[in-house]
Amino acid sequence: MKLPVQVYLLGLVSFLMDVASEMVYPLLPLFLTGLGAGTGVLGLVEGIAEAAASLFKVVGGRISDRVGRRKPLLLLGYGLPAFLRPILALAQSPAHVLLYRFLDRTGKGLRTAPRDALLAESVPQSALGRAYGLHRGLDTLGATVGPFLAFLLLPHVGVRGVFWLSAIPAFLAVLTLLWIREARSVKVATDSLPPLPPGYLRTLPTAYRRFLLVSGIFALALSSNAFLLLRLRDLGLSQEEVTLAYTGYNLLYALLSYPLGGLADRVGLRRVVALGFALYATVYLGFAWAETAFWGVALLLLYALYSAAFEGASRAYLATLIPQEAKATAIGLYHTVVGILLLPASLIFGFLWQSYGPELAFGVGAGLALLALLLFLLDGRRARP
C-alpha cells in the first residue's frame, strides 16, 4: 500500500525542524560548559527541558481532542521554536540557555501528540509501522543534515552564528506545515469533551497502562543524549569530531528507520520494541566500559540502531493500544508521564557522573533498561491466551 501524501508532508516538516534543532543540539554541551556549567548543571538544564516538553504533550493532546483539530496545535508547536533563536544566540549565562531549552521544548510538547495522532489517523493499522518509520526516518534525516551543517559552518561563523542561521530551516518548517490539509473525517472530538478527570487513566485499556508502567521504568534510564556526546569528548574526540560523529549517528538512524518500521509490521511491533530495550542496555553497558574513542563512536552507531528500532515501533505499538475517541489525549498522557521522569533521569545521571564517574552512571542506566525489558517480556507472556 502506498502511503498518503499527508505522511510525507508531516515528515518534511519534521525534517526541516530537526535540521534547525540539530544544528544547535550537539553544540550545547560544550557551549554550556564554556559558560561555566558542570555536568550537574547540564543534567538540570536537559532534565527541565525534556520534562517541560512532556508536561505539555498531554496539554497539546487534550486540547487537540477537545477542539477536534490537529493542525492549530502543530502551527503553534512548530512556530514557537522558530521565534526563539535570539534567546540562545544572545545567551550570556546557563540561565539563558535553560530559558531557551524550556520554551523550545514547550513547543515540541504542544505539537507531538497532535502530530502522532494525525499520522495514526492517516493510514490503516496494517501500515502504522511504515508510516511512523518513514516519519522517523525523515525526522532523523534532518537530524543528520543539521549537525553536518553546523560542522561546515562552525569554523566560519562560530557557535553563535550557527545558532542564528538555524532559524532559517525552522521558519521553512512552519511554511511547509501550511500545505497540510486536515481531513474533517478524522476529527473525533468536540468542544463538549469534558476536562481530563482524576481517574482518567483507569478508563484506558489495561495493555496501555501496563506499557505505560514499563515505559516509565525505561524513562529513568533515558538520560539526555548530551551525555553521550560529552562521553565522546571524554574519550578523546574534539568538538568538530563529536559533531561529525553525531551526524553519522543521525544518518544511520534515518537510513534504518523505514526498513525497521516495515520489519515491525511483518514480525510484530512488540518484538521490535523488545529489541530496542535490549539494544539500549547494550549500548549503555558499552559506554560504561569504553576506554577509547573508537569504541565510543562504534557504540554511538549501535545507538542509532536502537533509535531506529525503538522510536517508530514504540509509537506505532502505543497507537494500537488506545481508543480512537481519545487518541491524542492518550498519546499525550503517555509522553507526559514518560517525559516527567526524564527530569530525575538526567539529574540522577549527571549527579552519578559528577560524583562517581561515567562508568556508574551508564551502568545504572543499563540496569534500568534491562529491568524494563524483563517486565515487558513478562507482560507479553501473561497476555498470551
Secondary structure, DSSP 8 states (H G I E B T S, - for coil): ----HHHHHHHHHHHHHHHHHHHHGGGHHHHHHHTT--HHHHHHHHHHHHHHHHHHHHHHHHHHHHHT-SHHHHHHHHHHHHT-HHHHHT--SHHHHHHHHHHHHHHHHHHHHHHHHHHHHHS-GGGHHHHHHHHHHHHHHHHHHHHHHHHHHHHHHHHHHHHHHTHHHHHHHHHHHTT----GGG----TT-----TTGGGGS-HHHHHHHHHHHHHHTT---HHHHHHHHHHTT--HHHHHHHHHHHHHHHHHHHHHHHHHHHHH-HHHHHHHHHHHHHHHHHHHHH--SHHHHHHHHHHHHHHHHHHHHHHHHHHHTSS-GGGHHHHHHHHHHHHHHTHHHHHHHHHHHHHHH-HHHHHHHHHHHHHHHHHHHHHHHHHH--
